[in-house]
Amino acid sequence: MTGGLMRRLYLQIYLAFIAILFVFAVVTVAIWHLREPRPEDQPRGGRIGLAARPPHRRVAHGALLVFLTVLAVAVFIGAYPVARRLTRRLERLRTGVEGLGAGDLHARVPVEGRDEVAVLATSFNRAADRIEALVGAQRTLLASASHELRSPLARIRVALELMGAERPDLRERVARDIAELDDLIAELLLASRLESVDQLDRSEEVDLLGLVAEEAVRAEAEVSGQPVAVRGDARLLRRLVRNLLENALRHGAPPVEAFVDAAGGRARLRVCDRGSGVPEAERERIFAPFYRPSSRPPGDGGSGLGLALVRQIARRHGGEARCLPREGGGTCFEVELPALDATP
């Protein structure tokens, strides 16, 4: 749609040149005719004298027409590249803005010329530099803080062991809180690492059905489907599957079922449950970090990053994650990834 707007823009500029030329030609011809002597102003030397036009007038008319024709051709030929060059620079600027908006913090645009468009491109590059620096500093701070939290957690865990069995209820509650905080730190570190790297650390062939079956044993979930191979980081894909299964167990209702199949060169994983479902208005927002659906009661556990990581990992592998309603009630989380091969 934006490309169409740009095409219309350069056509508008081009047609503006043509319109100016047309107005110029009309005004010139009108002035020329107004300056011609009227018949009553001609010498009355008979019928032949009234009808005759001086030769120099005919020559001047011809020269004017030639001049206007040459001018029109020059404008037609010269105006188009001028208009197209201007809008092409605007198109590159638009591409840079869209890239930055899509999360490409390295997006920049070339600065050409010394006009207003060049000033705008310079301002965009300067703003993009500041945004990249701020986001980088935030990621570094997040990673450093997460690492630093590990030390006091370890000390608390040791102190908890030294408490002995005097307060088993308190000891169990604190241990549970520590485990939850430890999981949160691990997921924060992973999310920060996924945002800060351009490529996956590892890339190998992974049997998606086999990986899902291994994780389903831990979660006591049912698995069905066909073998499909994908390429990627096996550890990250395992985390994706584990997060989906744990989410279904924690927030859904049994039975929890996982399906793997392939079609059109894409591998598809679906993890479904029979819970109350996710409202349609929240099926996209549920992938935002720390977002809690309105149907989810407070204090139900979870770090709030599980589904956000699912989408991050899927996109890092060239895929996508979606939340869909399940026929008959419940929710299905569907992940699509590029398949290496698929058995029909």
N, C-alpha and C positions, 0 to 999 in steps of 0.2 A: 504493500500500500504506500509506504514512504517513497519507494522508487518511482511509483506513478506520480506522486506529488512533485518529485524532482523533475521528472520529464515534463510535467505541465509548467513548472517554473521556467525552465529554459525555453520552452515554446512561447511562454508569455513574454519573456525578454526579447526573443527573436521577433515575435509579432509586433512588439512595441517599436522596434527599429523600423519595421515595414510600415507601420501606421504613421510614424513620423515622416518617413519618406513620401508617403501618399499625400499627407496634408501639405507637405512642402511643395509637391508638384501641383496640387490643386490651387494653392495660393499663388504660386508663380504664374500659372496659366491665367488665373483671374486678373492678376495685376497687369499682365501683358495685354489682355483684351481691353482692359479699361484704358490703357494708354493709347490704343489704336484710334486714329481719327474717325469720327462719325461721318456718315455719307454727307450730311448737310454741311460738314466742315470742309469737304473736298472742293477743289476749284470746279465751277460750272462751265465746263468746256464741251458739253455734249454728252450723249449717252455713253460713248466709248470712254470718255474721261471719268464718268461716275463709276463704271464697272471695273475699271482697271485698278490693280493694286501695284504699288511701286515694287520693282524687283528686289530692292534691298529689304522690303518687309517679308517677302516670301523666303529669302535667304535666312533672315533672322529667325523666322518661324521654324525652318528646317534645322537650324543650329540649336535652337532651344529643345526641340524634340530629341535630337541626337544627344545633347547634354543630359537631359532627364533620363534617357534610356541607359546611357553609360553609368549615371549615378545609381539608378535602380539596380543594375547588374552588380555594381561594386558593393552596394549595401547588402544585397541578397547573398553574395559570396562571403563578404567579410563579417557580417553580423552573426552568422550561425556559429563559427568557431569561437567568437568572443563570448557569446552567451553560453555555449557548451562548456568552455573552459571554466567559467565562473561557477556554474552549477556542479561541474565535476568536483571541484574543490569542496563545495558544500556537501556533496555526497560522501566524500572521504571523511569529512568532519562528522557527518551523521553516523557513519560506520564506526568511527572511534567512540562516539558517545554511546552507541548501542553496545559495543564491546565492553566498555567500562561498566555500563549498567547491568550486563550479564555476568559480571564477576571477573572479567579479564583485567586485572590491575596493571598489566603491562601495555594496555592499549594506548597508543599515541597517534597523532596525525602529523603529516609533514607540513611544515610552514613554508608557503610559497608566496613570494611577492611581499609588498609592503602596504597593502591596503587593509580595509576593515576585516576582510575574511582572514588575512594572515594574523591580525591582532587577535581575532577570536580563536584561531587555532593555537596561538601561543598561550592564551589564557586557559584554554582547555588542557593543554599539556602541563601547565603549571599546577592546575587544580588536581589533575590526575597524579602528579608526583606527590602532592601533599596527602591525597587519599591513600596512596600506596604506602607512604611512610607511616601514616597513622595506623592503618590496618596491620602493617608489619610489627609496629611497636606493641599493639594490642595482643597480637598472637604470641609475641615473645614474652610479654608479661603473663599471659594466661599459662603458657607452658612452664615458665619459671615458678609461678605460684603453685601450680599443680605439683611440681617436683618437690617444692619446699614443704608442702603439706604432708608428704609421705613420712618425713622424719617424726613430727609429733604424733602421727597416727601409730607409728611403730612403738613409740614410748608408751602411749596409752594402752596398746595391746599388751605390752609387757607388764604394765601396772595391773591390768585386768587379770592376768595370770597369777600375779602375786596376791590378789585378793582372796584366793582360795574359794572355799564353798560356803563362806559365811552368809552371803546374800545371793543365792543362786538366781532369783528372779531379776535382781538388778544386774548381775553379771551377764545374764542372757540378753537383757535389753540393750546394755551397752555394747555387747559383742555384735548384736544385730545392727545397731547404728554405725558402728565402725565399718562393718562389711559394706553397708550401703554407701557410706562416704568413700570408701576405697573404690567401689565400683564407679562412683561419680567421677573421681579423679582420673581413673583409667579411661573413661569415655571422654572426658575433657581433653586429655592428652591426645587421644586418637583423633578427635574432631579437629584439634589444632594442627596436628600433623597432616591430616588430609587436606586442609585448607592451604597449607604452606608449601606443599610439594606440587610440582607440575606433572610428574609421572609416578607410576606405581613403583615401589621398591622392588617387587618381584613380579614376574609374569610366567605362569606355567599353565599347562593343561590340567583342568580340574573336572572330575566327574561330578556334576552337580547333583544327580540323583543319589550317588553314593555318599556325598557329603551331607545331604539332607537326611538320609537314613541314619547316619551316625549321630547327628544331633537330635533326631526324633527319639532315639532310644533313651537319651537323657531326659527328654521332656515327656516321655510316654505318649507320644503323638502317633497317629496313623500316617503312613506314607504310601503313595502309589504314583505310577507314572512310567516314563520311559527314560532310558539312559541318554543323557545329553552332555556333551563336552563343551566347556567354555574356557576362555583364557583369562587368567588374572592372578591376583594374589590370593592364595588358598586361605591364608589366615584372615584376611578381610572378608572373604566370602563366607567363611565359617562364622565370623562375628555377625554378618548380615542375617544368616539363617537362624543363629541362636537368638538374636534380638527379636526376630519375628515370632519365634516359638514362645519365648518368654513373655512377650507382650500378649499373645493369645491366651496363655495360661493365666497370666496375672489379671487381665482386664476383660477377657471373654468368658465363655462357658464351654464345657466339653460337649461333644467331642472336638478336639483340635486335630485338624487334618492338613496334610501337606501334599501337594500335587506338583509333579514336574512333567512338562512336555515341551515340544518344539514345533514351530511352524514358521515358514517364510524366513528361514535363517536366524530365527530368534529363539532363545531358550526362555521358558516361562516357568516361574515358581509361584505357587499360590499357597498361602497359609490361611486357613479359614477356621472360624469358631462359630458357636451358636449363642453368643452373648446378645446383649441388647442392641448392639450395632452402634455405628457412629452417625450422627446427624449429617445430612447432605452438605449443609453449610460449613461443616468442620472437617470434611474429608481431605481437603488440601492443607488446611492450617494445622492438622494433627502432626505434620512432618516438621513443624517449626520447633527449634530447641526450647525445652521447658514449657511447651504449651500443654495445657490440661483441658480436655474436652469437658463440656458442661455436665455430661452424664457420668463423669468419673468422680467418685466421692473423694474428699481430701484424706490424705494419710494412707492411700492404698499402695504405697511403695513405688519403686521405680525412680530412675535418676532424671527422667524427663528428656534424655538425649537418645534413647534407644532407636526410635523411629527416624529421628533426624540423621543418625548415623547410617541407618538402612538406606535412605535416599542418597546420602553422600557417597557411600560405597558403590551403590548401583550406578550413579552417574560417573564415578571414577572409572568404571568398567564399560562405559559407553552405553549404559542402560537407563532404566527409569523405574521408579516405585510409585504405586498408586494404592489408594484405599477405595474399595468397592463394596457395595451392599451384597449380601449373600441371599440367594433365593431361598425363601422359607424362614428367613431370620438369621441375623448374625452378620459377621464382617469377613471379608476376604482382603488380605494384603497381597498384591500382585507385583512381582518384580520381573522385568524383562531384561535379558542380557544378550549380546551377540553370541550366537552358537557357532562352534567350530564345525560340528557335524550333528546331524539329527537323524535318528532312525525313524522312518515313516511308519 
